[in-house]
Amino acid sequence: MTPSPPRYSLGTWTSSWPESLGLGAMAKSSSLNVRVVEGRALPAKDVSGSSDPYCIVKVDDEVVARTATIWRSLSPFWGEEYTVHLPLDFHHLAFYVLDEDTVGHDDIIGKISLSREAITADPRGIDSWINLSHVDPDAEVQGEICLAVQMLEDVRGRCLRCHVLQARDLAPRDISGTSDPFARVFWGSQSLETSTIKKTRFPHWDEVLELREMPGPPSPLRVELWDWDMVGKNDFLGMVEFPPQVLQQNPPNGWFHLLPFPRAEEDCGGSLGALRLKVRLTEDRVLPSQYYQPLRELLMESVLGPAEEDAASPLAVLEELTSGDCRQELATKLVKLFLGQGLAGPFLDYLTRREVARTTDPNTLFRSNSLASKSMEQFLKLVGMPYLHEVLRPVINRVFEEKKYMELDPCKMDLGRTRRISFKGAPSEEHVREASLGLLTGYLGPIMDTIVGSVGRCPPAIRLAFKQLRQCVEERFPQAEHKDVKNLAISGFLFLRFFAPAILTPKLFDLRDQHADPQTRRSLLLLAKAVQSIGNLGQQLGQGKELWMAPLHPFLLQSISRVRDFLDQLVDVDGKEEPGGPARALVPPSVTVREGYLLKRKEEPAGLATRFAFKKRYFQLSGEMLSYSRSPECQTRSSMPVSHIRAVERVDEGAFQLPHVMQVVTQDGVGALHTTYLQCKNVNELNQWLSALRKASAPNPDKLAAWHPGAFRSAHWTCCLQAERSAAGCSRTHSAVTLGDWSDPLDPDAETQMVYRQLLLGRDRLRMKFLEDSTLDTTPEADTEKGSSATEGACPAALAHQREAAARLLEVLADLDQAHEEFQPQEQRKVAPGPLRP
């Protein structure tokens, strides 16, 4: 029987579970957070005695990210972080470190492979240095095989019938990017082989192999896949193995993940270097929406009451419990949850008032990574990213493209470099300083002009949040000596936590596809320091160790005056809060979420060479439409509705002999499928477009479960060699695999589930703090006798209210516990009939 949710409203509370049917099934949520921090002691691959390392991240053999190349370094620092949303059945994560070469193929330095079990062994994930190992071709297996096995018995004895149907996504072993696979089946001392299918990674055999049992103990079944080579030895493609008890009790029938040959893990002893990695897998099962409504309503009720005295609401408990990385993740979920309910303003105001009430020294206000600070920071990223791009992208692009040398610190000046670049005669520190000052102000000027002129373009939700923030701080610190605190509170978030970090690391804010080279990185650092000084409103100008910034002070002081006026205008806005109601996305459907040049293949390029069949077009993606034209300014545009998209997938390089190609499969009004092929510049751009298109089309019905990773050319599919254009897809689609970023759709159920998990960590503490007395005696005498430190000083009425709130919260958590327990058997029954994996 399906459990039904408790009844709860803002006015009354009833804990009950009436029987109800048809409320839906549990959804599944899985995301992988990966941070490639740095490397050390890498081997030199270049004649110069150094290397140019970069790292590729693969999930189940699909490339999901590529770091920047760190030139001429054996101890590279990347500091790149990725969040990948995944299906729950992924198997392993791999990191490959390569040395980039201008000519020829890049050299493989080593790899790290982490199984799903290794990642989940510690709930906190992995955070350590891990040695690189050699890349063994026989261990580089991928793909799956489909088998149907029967155990038969006749007058001649026992017989094993192995029906080898097909395989998919096999590793390419030939120079053409394909393989020539065949299967070899072993049972006891006997073995048989299938035929060889030439030039495919998606072979269809449909062959039945029968093996007779020989005398001796029961034997396992092993199926190996090999790539046939005319010259030299065959290449191993993977294997599966089933023990005798599985063959007897539940013979294999279905798809099975290919594995490498069992072997001891090779320990290179650090001879190939090591990577410092942070990896954490978050998996959850999300109940139907009805079950989260009581907790959501408790959360909403929290922000509408008095913030300062609150001690037992869900938000108060979460604020006390969380810390570190968990606090940032929780802040993101809470902001998205309240945004979807139209209550982001009251939520931020609630946390702000609690933070301000606790602060005695205004110089420390919002300087820690409290839940209030993190929530405001994540709110700016979620709501203000398009605004940030509009303000900063033009100047950031100029810095990257012009690559000017700038330096004000005499300890870091390279006079020889400046002479080679632009100076006549012997350069001096003064020459370098003056030139650098001119360049810096040449970049800072347009940045400040754009910022102070952007009041009308700043999202209304941000302006309203800052208006509430300023009012709250002004009420807390009304003294004349603290007149700047109200402006510092706003500029601290907008300049120090938003603009300055985006200038320093533009790739992390989607301003650039790649990290900066060392020289550009130093220029960005100088610009970020200047913006940070402006955001501090000159409080620390001329103090500290960086006195070499003094030549820039006149410009900074002038900018500070303009920023004060800008902040006054920014909070001069009418309205109390953003419109309420549910929302699916953070941006309106008509707003462009991704744009740029791609190469589009002509519909039917008969007679054209592949490289001439792809034409450069400018693409724009919104929640409603994918459109393209010859240039951004061109008025003639072609488009396809996002609602027509049925799949967005990679294309094998062998299909067109081109890398980084994807396909968008759409369905027209009469049900016919059409495929558009698009080529990207690099693997990161490919992943970003795949992710954006999959997110935009996520709500579409009738998504394809399988499709062809090749193209239909010369009367057959290049992937599986089938001759019918309408043939069923030979590979699974990957609609669930997306990159996590600010544009992720709102998902109130998943967000509330995460809040529920965090609250469970504080349940015992909450019970001990407020409900130690089971009789809940709230008389003044009882409160005086208890005198606990947790509630000392609270008036009886307030204490009674806190106890009531704590009891309601604990009741909601208990009901959610019960729902998860009752849904669990249903989930187990759904997966029980499936094939056993080796």
N, C-alpha and C positions, 0 to 999 in steps of 0.2 A: 504494500500500500504506500502511495506517495505521501510523505508528510506535508502538512499545510502550515503556512506561516502563522505566527501569533498575531492577534489583533492589537493594534496600538495606534493611538492618535495623540496629538499634542495636548488634548484636554484630559484624556482618560488612559488608564493602563490596565490591560487584562492579559494575563498569561494563560493561553489555552491553545490547544492544537486540534481543532476540529478536523474530521476526516475530509479529504478533498482529493480529487483526481484530476489529471490532465494539466498539472502546473509546470510541465517541462522537465528537462533533464539537466544534469550538471554540465557546465561548459568547462573547458580545460585551458589553462593559461600557463605558458612556459616562456621564460626569457633568460638569456645568458648575458651577463655583464662581464666584459673582457677589457682589461687594461694592460697594454704592452708598455711596461715602464721603461726598461733599459736593458742593455746587454753589457757583458764584460769579457775580457780576455778572448775575443774572437780571433781566429787565425787570419793571417795576412794572405790575401788572394791576389793582390796586384804587385807588380814589379817594384813599386815604390815602397813596399813593406807595410802597406795599410790595406784597408778594404772600404767599400762603399755599401754598407749593409742596409737592407730593408727587410721587413717581415711580412709574410703572407699568413692570413688567418683563414683556416678552412673548418667548416662544420659539415661533417659527413661528406668530405671530399668536394664540397662546393665552396669556392672562394667567396668570403663575405666581406673581407677588408684587406687593404694593403697599406702599410705605413709609409711615411715619407722615407726617402733615401737620405741617410746621414753620411755625407761625403768625408772621406779620409778619416775614418775613426774605427778603432778596435773596441771602444767602449761607448757605443752610441746611446744617446738618450732620446726616446721617442715620446713617452708620456701620452700616448694616444689611447682613447677609451671608446668602446663600442658597446651598444646594447642591441642584441639580436633577438627578436621574437621568433619562437620556434614551435614546431609541432612537438608533442610530448615523446615521440618515438625516436629522437636523435640518438646516435651511438657514441660519437667521439668528436673531440676538438683537437686540431693540429696547428702548430706554428712552424713555419718554414722560414729560415733565415738565409737570404741569398745576397751575393755580392753583385751589384749592378755593373755591367760592362757596356761601354759605348759601342764597341764592335763585338759581334758574336753573341752567343748565349750567355745569360747570367750564370754565375757559378753558385752551386748549392753549398752552403756552409754546414747546415745541420738542421735537425727538426726536434720538436717536442710533441709528443702525442699524449693526450689526456682522455681517458675513457670517462663515460658518464658516471661510472661508479666511483672513480677517483675524485671527480669534482664534487660529488654529493657526500663523500665520506665524512666531511666536516661541514655542518650547517653554515658555518661562516665562509666556506669556500676555500680557495687556495690563495695564499699571499706569500710567495717565497721565490728564492733563486732556484732554477731548475737547469741542470746541465743539458746541453744539446747532445744528440746522438746522431750517428751516421744514418744517411738515407739508404735503406736497403730496398732495391727494386722489388724483391719478392714480398716485402712487407707493405708495399704501396698498392694495396688492393682496394677496390671499391665496387659498389653495385650489389645487385640481388639476383637470386635465381629462383625460378618457380618450379616446384616439384610436386608430384603426387605419388606416394609410395604405398604399396599394398603387400601384405604378407599372406601368401597362398600356400595351400598344402594339397598334394595329390598323391597318387600311388607311388610316385618316384621320390616323394619326400617334400620338404619345405622349399618354397621358392620366393624370392624377393623380386617384385616387379616395380621398377623405378621409371616413372613417366617424366622425362625431362622435357618440359614445355618450352620455356624461354628464359632469357636473362635480360637485364637492363642496366644501363649506366656503368658498363664495364670500363676498366682503365684502358686508355689508348696506349698500345705498345708499339705501333708501327709509325714510321715517319709521316704517314698520311693523316695521322690523328685518329685512326681506327684500330681495329684488331681483326684477327682471323680466328675466332673462338671455336673450341670444341670442348665437350665435357667427357670426363673419365670417371667411371663409377667403380668403387672398390667395395667388396663385401667378402670378408674372410680372405682367402687366397685368390679369389677371382676378380677380374676387372673387365669392363667393356667400355667402348668409346662411342660417342655420337659422331655424326658427320661434322665436317668443318664448314662454317658459314663465313664466307670471305667478306672482308671490308665492312665490318659493322661492330658497333658496341651494344647493339640491341638484337641479338640473334633469336630466331624462332626455330626450334628444332622439332618439337612435337614428336619425339621418338620414345618408344618404350623399350627399355633394356631389362632382360630377365636373367637373374643369377641364381644358381642352385646352391643350397646349403651344403657345405662339406663337413666331414666329421671334425669334431673339436668343440671347444667352448663357444658360446654365442659371440658373434662378431658385430662391431659397429658398422654403420654405413657411412662411407665418405665419398663425397662428390667434389671433384676438382675441376676447375676451368683453366684452360691453357690457350695461349695464342700460338697458332701454328706458324712456324717460320721455315721457308724453303732452305735457307742457309743458316747453319748454327743451331743452337738448342732452342727449344720452345720456351716462351715466357710464361711465367705463372700469373694467373689472373685472380685467384682466390679459391676458397674451399668452404664446405659446410660438412659437419660430422654429427651423426646421431647415435647415441649409445643404444645397446640392445634393448634396454627396458623401454625406451621411447618407441622403438620399432614395434615392440609387442603391444604396448598399452595404447599408444596414440600415434599411429604412423604419420609421418610428416605430410602435410597437404597445404600448400600455400607458398608465399614469398618468404625467402630467407636471406638475411644479410650475409654477404661473403666475408670470410675471415682470412687472415694470413696464416702461414704455417706456424704451429706452436713452437716457440723458441724462448730461451731465457732472454730477459731484457739486457741489452748491451749497455755496459757502463764505460763511457769514454773517459771517465775520471776528470772531466773538465777540460780535456785537450781541445775540444771544439768550442769552448766558451760556454756561457750560460746566459739565460734570460731571467729577468725579474718580472714575474707575471702576477696579476690579480684576476682571479676567475671566480665567479659566483653564479650558481644556477638557482633560479627562483621558479618553483613549480607550485601550482595550486589548482584546485578544483572549485569552480565557482557555482554556487547554488542558483536556482532560478531567482529572478529579481524580487519576487514577493518576500522572500525570506530576509532580505536585507533592509526592507522598509523600516522596521522598528529601530534598527541601529542608525539608519540615515536620519530618521526623524529626531532621535536623541541628539545626533550631531548638529542638526539644524537648530534645534531648540537651545543648544549650548550657546551659540553665537548671538542669540537674541536676548539673553539674560545678562545680568551684571557680571562683568568679567573679573573684577578684582577679587571678589569674595568666593569665586567658584573654586571648589577643590575636588569635586567628585564627578564632574561631567566627563564624558569620553575625551574631550580635548584637554582638560586639565590633567587627566591621567596620562595621556600620550605625551604631553609636554614634560612631565616629570620622568617618564620612562626612557625616552629615546635619546640616542647620542650618536655622534660620528656619521659614517656613511648611511646608516639606517635612518638618521634624522632627515638627511637630504632626500632620500627616496620617499619617506613618509610625507615630507612637505610637498613633494610633487604630486603624490596621490591625493592629498587633502585639497590642494589648490584646484586640481582638476575636478574633484568631486563637488566642491562648492561652486566652481564655475558652471558646471552643468546644471546646478540648482538655481543659478542666478544670485548666489549669496557670497560671492568672493569678497565683496566689499565688507559686509559684516564679519566675515571670518577673519580677514586681515585686521580689522579694527579690534576684534576680540583679543587676538594675540598681541597686538600692539599695546593695548591698554594694560594687559597683564605685565608685559615687559617694562613699560614706562613706570608702572606703579612700584615695581621692584627696584628701579634704578635710583640711586641716591646721587651719584656723580654723573652729571650730564656728559662729561668727556668719554664715558664708557658706554653711552647709549647705543645699542645695536652693534657694538663692536665684536661681540661673541657670536658664535654660530648657534644661536638659540633657535627654537622652532619658529619663533616670530621672524627672525632674520632670514632663515632659510626659506620660509614660506614666501616672504616678500621677494626674495631673490628668484625663486622658481616662478612666481607669478609674473615677474618682468620677462623672463625667458619665454614663458608659454604664451603670453598675450602680446609682448612687445617685440618679438623677433622680426616681423616684417618692417616695423618702424626702425629697428636697429639697422637692418640691411639698407634701408633707404638713406639713413643718416651717414653711415660709415663706409659703405661699399665703394663709392667713387674714389675716395682718398686712399683706402686700403689697396685698391687695384693699382693706383698710381705708384705707391711705395713698392709694390712687388714688381711692377713693370720697369720702373726707372732705375732701381737698384743703386741709388746714390749712397756714397759713403758719408756717414754722419757720426761725429763723436765729440762730446764735450769734456769727457773725463780724461785729463792728461795722462793718467796711468794706463789708459787703454788705447791711446792714439798710435797709429801706425804711420809715421811720417813718410816712410818709403812707399807705402801703398798710395798715399795721397799724391805723391809726386808722379807716380806712374799714371795716375788717373787724370789729374786735371791741373797741376801746378807747374809753373815755369820757374826754373831755378830751384834753389834750396828752399823747401817749405819750412815753416815754423809752426809752433803750437798755436800762435795767434792767428796765422792764416787759416789753419784747420778749424779753429774755434769760430772764426767769423763766417767761414763758408758753411759750417755745420749749423750755426745759428740761423743763417738765412734759409737753409733747406728746411729746418725744423719749423720755423714760423711759416714757411711756405706751405707746409702740410697742415699745421695746427690751425692756421687762419681759416681755411675752408671748413675744417671740422667744426670749429666753434661757430662760424657763420651759419652752418647748417643746423647745429643743435639749437642755438638761440632763436632761429627762425622756424623751428619745427613744432611750435605749440599747437597749431591747428592740426598737425598730422599725428601727434601723440594719441594713442588709443584712449577714448574717454574713460574706460575702466581704470587705466593707470592714473589718469589725472584725478579721478574721484578717490582712489586709494591714497594718493599723496595728499589730497585735501584733508581727508580724515586723519592721516598721520600727523600733518602739521598742526591741526587743531588739538589733537591729543597731547602732543609735546608742549605746545604753547600753554595749555592748561596746567601741565605738571611743572613747568619751569618758567613762570611768568616774570621772574626778576630781570631787571635791566641788564645785569651782567651776563645773562644767558640768552640775550636776544637773538644770537646766531644759531642757537641749538635747533630751532624749528626748521631753519634752512639746511643745516648740516645733516639732519635726519633724512631729508629727501635726497640731497646731493650725495650722501654716503651710499645710498642704494643705486641711484641713477648713474653716477659717475664712477664710484669706486667698485661697485659690484656688477655693473652692467657694461658701460662704455669702455672703461679701462681694460677689463679682462678680454673683451672682444677685440680690442686693438692689439693686445699682447699675443693672443692665440686665436687668430681669425678662423682657422680651420674648425675649431671646436664650436664656433658660432655660425657655421655654414657660410662664412664670408669668402672662403677660399677652399678649393679642393685639396690643396697640399699645404703642408707646413712650410714655413719660411726657411731659406738657407741662412747660415750664420750671420752674414752681413745684414740681410733684411731683418732678421730676428733682433739684432741689436738696435736697428733703426726703430722698429716697433716698440721695443722696450723704452727707448727715450721718449717716444710719443705717449706711451701709456703712463710713464712717470709724470709727464707734463699734465695730462688730463687728470691724473690722480691729485696732483697739487691743486689744480683748479677746483676739483670736487671737494677738497678740504677747505676751500674758501680762504686759502692763505694762512691757515692756522700754524702750520709748521714751516712756512717759507723762510729760508735762510738758516734753519736749524738742522741739527743732525750731521751726518758724515758727507752728504752729497752737496758740499758747498760749490762744486764745479757747475752746478745748475744755475748759479747766480746770473750769468749773462741772459738767461731766459726770463728772469723775474719781471722785468718791465712788461713783457707780453702777458705773463701770467696774471699780474695785478690788473691789467686792463680787462682781461677775460673774466676775472672774478667779478668785477663790477657788472659786466653784462650778464653773467650767470645769475646773480641775485635778482635782476629784473626778470630774467627768464623764469625763475622759480616762482616769483610772484604771479606771473601770467599763467603759469602751468596750473596752479591750484585755483585760479579764478574761473571756476566752472560750476554750472548749475546741475542739480540732480543729486540724488541720495545714493542710488545703487544701480547697477546694470540691470537690464530687464531680466525677469525670472523665466522659469520654464526650462524644460529639458533641452539639451543641445547635443548634437553628435560630434561636432568638430569645433576646434578652437577658432577657426576662421570661417567666414561665410562661404558657401559653396562657389560663389562667383569669383572669389579672390584667387589669384594665381599663387600656387604653392611651389611650383618649380618651372624653370624656363631655361632655354639655352639652345645652342646649335647641335643638331644631330644629323647623321647621314641616313636618308630614307631611301629604301629600295623601290624602284619603279614597280608598278603593279605586275606587268608582264613584259620584262625586258628581253623580248625575243631577239636573239642574234647579238646582244650586247655582251661584251666581256664583263665579268663580275664587278670590276673596279669602276666601270663606267655606269653600271646600273644603279649605284648609290649616289644621290644628290644631296647637297647640303641644304638643310631647311631649319628655320627657327621655330622651336616647339614651345608651347605654353600649356601647362596643366593646371586646371582648377578642379574643384569638386564636381563640376558639371560637365566639363568639356576638355578634350585633348585636341588642340588646334595647332596648325603650322602654316608658315608662309616663307617666302624667299628671304625676308629680313624682318627685324622687329617693327620697322616702319611701314612695311607693305600692308596695304588695306585689303588685298585679296587673300583670304584665308580659307583653308580647308579644315574640316573638323570632324571628330567622331565623338558622340556622347559617351561619357564615362559609364553610364548605365548599360551600354551595349557590350562592355568588356567582359569576356568570359575566362580569360587566362592571360597572364603576363609572365613569360618564361625566357630563359637564356636560349641561345642557339649555339650548337656545336660549331667550333671553328671550321671543321671540315665541310660544313654545308656550303659556305661561300669562300672558303680559304681566307677568312677574315676573322680577327679577334673582336671581342667585346660587342657582339651582336645580340639583340633581344628581339622578341616577337610579341606583338599585341594581337590577341585573337578576339575578334568581335563577332556578334551575331546580328544579322539584319532582321527586318520585320517579318520575313517569311521563314526564318529559322536557319538560313544558310550562314556558314562560318567563313570569315575572311581574316587573313593574316597580314599584318603590316610588320616589315622587318626594319629595325633601326639599329645603326651602329654608333657606339659611344667612343669617346677618346681613350678612356682607360678603364680599368676594372672598378675603381672607386666610383666614377661617374655612372658606370653600368649599374652597380649596386644601388646607388641613390635613386636612379630612375625606376629600377625594378621596384624598390621599396615604395616610392611615392605613388606609382601607378597601382600597386597592390592595395595600398591603404585607401586610395580614392575609390577603388572598385570593390572594397571589402563587403559592402552591404548588398551587392548584386546577387540576384538569385541565379540558379542553374549554372554555377561555376563548374568548369571542366575538372574532373578528377585526374584525367590523363591527357597527354598531348604529345606531339612529336618534337623532339629537340633538334631535328634536322629540317630540311626544306624539301618540297616536292619538286624535283628537277629530273629531266630526262626520263620521265614516265615512271618514277619511283621515289619513295622517301629516302633521303640520303642516310637516315639514321638506322632504320630497320629493314630497308630494301623492299618494303611492301609496295605493290604496283597499283593499289587503289588509293586515289586521293582521299577517299572517305574512310580509309582504314582507321581502326581504333588507335588511339595514341599509345605509344610504346613506353612512355616514361611518366612517372607521377608528376603532377603539377605541384608548385611550391607557394601557393597563395598565402600560407601562414608564415612564411619566412620574410620578415621585414626588419629594417633597421629602426631602433627606437630613437626618437628625437622629439623636438618640441611640437611637431605637427601630428603626433599620434592622436587618433580619434579618442574622444572621451568615452570611458567605459565605466559607468557608475557602479556596476556590480563587481567588477574586478577590483576597482579602487576601494570599495567598502570591504571586500574580502581581505585585502591587505591590512586595512585598519583593524578589522576583527582579529587577525593574527597577532598584531602588535598589542592589542588590548589583553589578549590572553596571557601575555608575559607579565602583565601587572595585576592580574586578577587576585592572586593571593595577597599581594601588598594592599590592594584596595579593601579586601575583606578584613584584613587585620587592622587597617587604619580606622575604619568606620563601623565595622560590624562585629567587633570582638564580643560585645554583649549580645547574646542571642535574643534577649528580651527587648532589645532596642529601647531601653529606658531613657527617655529624653527629659526627665524632670531635672530641675536645677540641682537638687541634692545629688542625684546620680552623676551628673556631669562634674560636680565639684569633687566627688569621691574619686572618680576615674582620673581626672587631671592629666590625661595623656598628653605628651608633647605634640602629637599630631593635631589635636583639636584644642589645645590650651588657648584660652583667651576668646574662644568663639562663644557667642551668646547662645542660649538654649534653642531659640527659634532657628538660628542659622545652622546650628549643629544638627537639628532634626531634619532640616531641609537637605543637608549634605548626606545624611544617612539614607534618606528616602531616595535621593538621586543615585547613590551608590547601589542601593538594593535594586533599583530599576535597571541600571547598567548590568549588574551581575545576572539579572533575570534574562536580559536580552542575549548575553553571551551564552548562558545555559541553553536557551532555545536554539541558538545557532549551532552549538555543540550537538544537540539532539538531531537537528536536521542533517548535519554531516554524517552522523552515525547511521541514520536511517537511509540515507542515499547510498552509502558505501556498498551495501550488498547488491543494490541494483547495478552499480558500476561493475562489480566483480562478475555478476551474471552476464553482462554484456560482453566481457572479454573472455569468459571461460571457454566458449566453443572454438576459439581461434587456435591456430597451429602452434605447437611448442617450438620455441627458438632454440637452436643449439647453444 
